[in-house]
Every structure is written in structure tokens, then in C-alpha cells.
Amino acid sequence: MHILSGKTKIDFLGKRNIALGFSLVLILLSIVSLSMRGLNLGIDFTGGYLIEVGYSHSVELEPVRKALAKSKYSDALIQHFGTSKDVLVRIAPRDGVNSARISDDVLEILKMTSADEVEMRRIEFVGPQVGDELREQGGLAMLIALFCIMVYVGIRFQMKSAFAAILALVHDVIITIGVFSIVQMPFDLTVLAAILAVIGYSLNDTVVVLDRIRETFRTQRKGSAVEILNKSINDTLSRTVMTSLTTLLVLVALFMLGGEVIHGFAFALIVGVFVGTYSSIYVASNSLVLMKVEKHDFLEHAKENEEIDDRP
């Protein structure tokens, strides 16, 4: 009830060193996983064939792997898709072979390895050149989004606050992508779209907190920087919690009931909401403490803005 009423007095920054260590560990794990394991890129980015088949009963994946390996599909990646009755087969692109022949061949092999009924659910094909182009354009879209945001926060806030917002944003993106590397969940175009949405969500949350920090520094005469930052976070806590909870309710429903197609999308947003909420409370404010922000930083920025507005 205290959180909803906006009258909390939680000493968030009293635990800032623990939060800093926690963030550094998450970022380090993400970078190590990305450098050593990489991302489990979906067919959108790698190109190739994606074949989904359904069995009448649960099936073990090892016999399926062995059967395809004995044939000409030793490079096939096999995994369960939703339930233990559904199997997803990913095969690298092959020159001069059409998708219908590939799917018929794979289905025939799977029928020979099981007494259960096997049916073809779907088949998709993306050429390697298209996959490379999508990967490059997706990465470029993310870089452009980050650059535009940097310009926006650079204009909206004074230097220390702008740097704190950018740091929180980079923190959220690295950890969200790192989680996909750690759990090896397929990373496709829908996940990339979710990462771009996480960027917007994280920035919005951080801007609200930084706006309140700026207002409190300008209006409150007494108190240390840590006390003012704590007050600002507590003032916006009810809004932060309610926004995060209502968003998570929708995302969990999508993840549980929306089907396998949007699992990656919903999972990325769930991770992004958790990390974005955490960073808006700890990362941005902790960065300001480390940069030794003071009241005159915000007063000077306000004076500069007034001088700009007064120009003819």
C-alpha cells in the first residue's frame, strides 16, 4: 500500500555498491557468453530450411538426430518445439535443392525412425543472402535507434544525466541480449523487434526518474546528493512499479498463451522490463552518485536553457 500511495522512504542508494557489483556481474556474464557461445540465430538471420513436424506421441530427440546424421543431414539442428510431441528441424541452405524436396526427404526419414504417425506442420526457407542482409539491417536499425536516443537525451538533460541515461540503456540492451546467449533461445527478427521495444521502454522509465531528480535538485535546498536521489526514486516508485506490473501481466499472458511463434518476442520483453525497471532505479542514479552530481549541475543547465530561449 505504501508503494501505491507514493510515500515510501526506501534507502535504495544505501545498497548502491551491491547493485553496482550485481550489474557488473550480469554484464560480464553476458559479454563472456556472447563472445564464447554467441547467439542462437534463427533462420531469419542464418538462412536455410525450418521444418516443423508433429508426432502422435512424445518422441526422444536422440534417435531423430542419429537418423538425420546417417543421412545427408548431419548439420541438422533438432529441438522440441512447444511440447515433446513437436519437433523442429533446422537445416543449412543447399544449392540447387528446392524446399519441397527437402521437406519430403526429412519427413520420410523421420517416419522410418518411429512407429508413431508423423505429420508435416510447416516448412520455411530463407536464402543465405537474405539472411545476411536481414542481420546487417537489423544491427544497423539497433545502432541508429541508440544514436537517435543519445542525441535526444543529450539535448534534454545536462551532461551527467545524459550519460547516466545512456549507460542505463546500454546496460539493459547488453544484459537482455546476453540472456538470449546464455539460454540459447533462438534469436530472430521478432526478438530483434522486442530489443528495440526494450530500448524505448527502458528510456521512458529512466527519463521519468531523471526528470524527477532534476526537479528535486532544483527545488530542495537541504540534503545531500544521495538523499535527494533517494527521494526522487521514492517519488516515482509507485509509477514505476505499476507500469512494470501491468506490462508484465500482458507479457506473461502472451508468453504462456500466445503460442511458440511469439515466445522469443515475449521472453525478450519480460527480461527487458525487469532489467529496465532495475536500471531506472539503480543504474542511472548510481551513475550520478559516481559522477558526484551536485545541485549546481542542474542549475547551470537550466540557466543555459533560459539563455537559449531568450535569444531573438
C-alpha positions, 0 to 999 in steps of 0.5 A: 500500500505504501508503494501505491500511495507514493510515500515510501522512504526506501534507502535504495542508494544505501545498497548502491555498491551491491547493485553496482557489483550485481550489474557488473556481474550480469554484464560480464556474464553476458559479454563472456557468453556472447563472445564464447557461445554467441547467439542462437540465430534463427533462420531469419538471420542464418538462412536455410530450411525450418521444418516443423513436424508433429508426432502422435506421441512424445518422441526422444530427440536422440534417435531423430538426430542419429537418423538425420546424421546417417543421412545427408543431414548431419548439420541438422539442428533438432529441438522440441518445439512447444511440447515433446510431441513437436519437433523442429528441424533446422537445416543449412541452405543447399544449392540447387535443392528446392524446399519441397524436396527437402521437406519430403526427404526429412519427413520420410526419414523421420517416419522410418525412425518411429512407429508413431504417425508423423505429420508435416506442420510447416516448412520455411526457407530463407536464402543465405543472402537474405539472411545476411542482409536481414542481420546487417539491417537489423544491427544497423536499425539497433545502432541508429535507434541508440544514436537517435536516443543519445542525441535526444537525451543529450539535448534534454538533460545536462551532461551527467544525466545524459550519460547516466541515461545512456549507460542505463540503456546500454546496460539493459540492451547488453544484459537482455541480449546476453540472456538470449546467449546464455539460454540459447533461445533462438534469436530472430527478427521478432526478438530483434523487434522486442530489443528495440521495444526494450530500448524505448521502454527502458528510456521512458522509465529512466527519463521519468526518474531523471526528470524527477531528480532534476526537479528535486535538485532544483527545488530542495535546498537541504540534503545531500546528493544521495538523499535527494536521489533517494527521494526522487526514486521514492517519488516515482516508485509507485509509477514505476512499479505499476507500469512494470506490473501491468506490462508484465501481466500482458507479457506473461499472458502472451508468453504462456498463451500466445503460442511458440511463434511469439515466445522469443518476442515475449521472453525478450520483453519480460527480461527487458522490463525487469532489467529496465525497471532495475536500471531506472532505479539503480543504474542511472542514479548510481551513475550520478552518485559516481559522477558526484552530481551536485545541485549546481549541475542542474542549475547551470543547465537550466540557466543555459536553457533560459539563455537559449530561449531568450535569444531573438 
